[in-house]
Amino acid sequence: MALIISGAGSVLEIGFNLGHSATMLLNLGVKRLFSIDNSNRTNTVLAATAVASNHPIGFYFMIGDVSVFNPSRYTAFDLMFIDGAHDKESVERDIRFGLAARIPWLLLDDWHPHFGTGVREAIEAQNLVPVALLGNMALCQSGDEWIDDARS
């Protein structure tokens, strides 16, 4: 999984919170990270400012949810990291957005049932195929044919 992440040129992150995942992704070699969080809490904004100062090129932060983000304005994404809300409906919305944007890899945090069943239920409902599990994260692909086309 680290090879997939470190080889990712462009990642869309849903759920920035305090920037721990954003920092990890950027330090693993992600070239462009677009982070979206629906919170304008002071700590979230300060964390985004700190990440931006440590990574002045390639880090972009937006307050809102996927509905305010237009992926066609940006480069194609190699990976979408989903760690926003954990209820089934919200996770499904984020997954559908990633699939519509033709993002070939979806990395979902907190899939383990002790965080609640929403993430796992959304993965199943959207017919994602988990290809690797790492701690609380599930790396998934779509079962749809376009995934094969995206790799060629």
C-alpha positions in Angstrom: 0.0 0.0 0.0 2.9 2.4 0.7 4.0 2.0 -2.9 0.6 3.0 -4.1 0.5 6.0 -1.9 4.1 7.1 -2.5 3.5 6.7 -6.2 0.4 8.9 -6.1 0.9 12.1 -7.9 -2.4 13.6 -6.8 -4.6 12.7 -3.9 -8.0 14.0 -2.8 -8.5 13.8 1.0 -12.0 14.0 2.6 -11.7 14.9 6.2 -8.6 16.9 7.2 -9.4 17.5 10.9 -6.0 18.3 12.4 -3.9 17.3 9.4 -2.3 14.1 10.6 -3.2 12.1 7.5 -2.4 15.0 5.2 1.1 15.2 6.7 1.6 11.5 6.4 0.5 11.5 2.7 2.8 14.4 1.9 5.7 12.9 3.7 5.2 9.6 1.8 5.8 11.6 -1.4 2.4 12.6 -2.7 3.0 15.5 -5.1 -0.4 17.2 -4.8 -2.9 16.9 -1.9 -6.3 18.5 -2.0 -7.8 18.3 1.5 -11.4 19.1 2.2 -13.0 19.4 5.6 -16.4 20.6 6.5 -15.2 22.3 9.7 -14.0 25.8 10.1 -12.9 25.2 13.7 -10.0 27.2 14.8 -7.8 24.1 15.3 -8.6 22.8 11.8 -7.7 26.1 10.2 -4.5 26.5 12.2 -3.5 22.9 11.3 -4.1 23.6 7.6 -2.0 26.7 7.9 0.8 24.7 9.5 0.7 21.9 6.9 0.7 24.6 4.1 3.8 26.2 5.7 5.6 22.9 5.8 4.5 22.0 2.3 4.1 25.3 0.4 4.0 23.5 -3.0 1.4 20.8 -3.5 -1.0 21.2 -0.6 -4.4 22.8 -1.1 -7.1 23.1 1.6 -10.8 23.8 1.3 -13.6 24.2 3.9 -16.7 22.4 2.8 -17.7 18.9 1.6 -17.3 17.1 -1.7 -20.3 19.0 -3.1 -18.2 22.2 -3.2 -15.3 20.6 -5.0 -15.1 20.5 -8.8 -12.6 17.8 -9.7 -12.6 18.8 -13.4 -10.8 22.0 -12.4 -7.9 20.0 -11.2 -5.7 17.2 -12.5 -6.9 13.6 -12.3 -6.6 12.0 -8.9 -4.7 8.8 -8.3 -6.1 8.1 -4.8 -9.0 9.4 -2.7 -8.5 9.2 1.1 -11.9 9.2 2.9 -11.9 10.0 6.6 -14.8 12.4 7.0 -18.1 11.4 8.6 -18.5 7.8 9.4 -22.2 7.2 8.9 -23.1 5.0 5.9 -24.9 7.8 4.0 -22.0 10.2 4.2 -19.4 7.6 3.3 -21.5 6.4 0.4 -21.7 10.0 -0.9 -18.0 10.4 -0.7 -17.4 7.1 -2.5 -19.9 7.9 -5.2 -18.1 11.2 -5.7 -14.7 9.4 -6.1 -16.2 6.9 -8.5 -17.8 9.6 -10.6 -14.4 11.4 -10.7 -12.9 8.1 -11.9 -10.4 7.9 -9.0 -8.9 4.4 -9.3 -7.9 3.9 -5.6 -10.1 4.7 -2.6 -8.5 4.5 0.9 -11.1 4.5 3.7 -10.2 5.1 7.3 -12.0 3.6 10.3 -13.4 0.6 8.5 -13.1 -1.5 11.6 -16.5 -2.2 13.3 -15.5 -0.7 16.6 -15.7 2.7 14.9 -19.2 1.9 13.9 -20.5 0.0 10.9 -21.1 2.9 8.5 -17.7 2.7 6.6 -17.9 -1.1 6.1 -21.6 -0.9 5.1 -20.8 1.8 2.5 -17.9 -0.2 1.0 -20.2 -3.1 0.6 -23.2 -1.0 -0.7 -21.0 0.6 -3.4 -19.5 -2.7 -4.5 -15.9 -1.7 -3.7 -13.3 -4.4 -3.5 -10.9 -4.2 -0.5 -7.5 -5.2 -1.9 -5.5 -4.4 1.3 -6.2 -3.8 4.9 -3.8 -1.8 7.1 -4.8 -1.3 10.7 -8.0 0.7 10.5 -7.7 1.5 6.7 -9.1 -0.4 3.8 -7.6 0.2 0.3 -10.3 -0.4 -2.2 -11.0 -0.4 -5.9 -14.2 -0.3 -7.8 -15.5 -3.6 -9.1 -16.5 -1.7 -12.3 -14.7 -2.3 -15.6 -13.4 1.3 -15.8 -10.8 0.4 -13.2 -9.0 -1.8 -15.7 -9.1 1.0 -18.3 -7.7 3.5 -15.8 -4.6 1.3 -15.3 -3.8 0.9 -19.0 
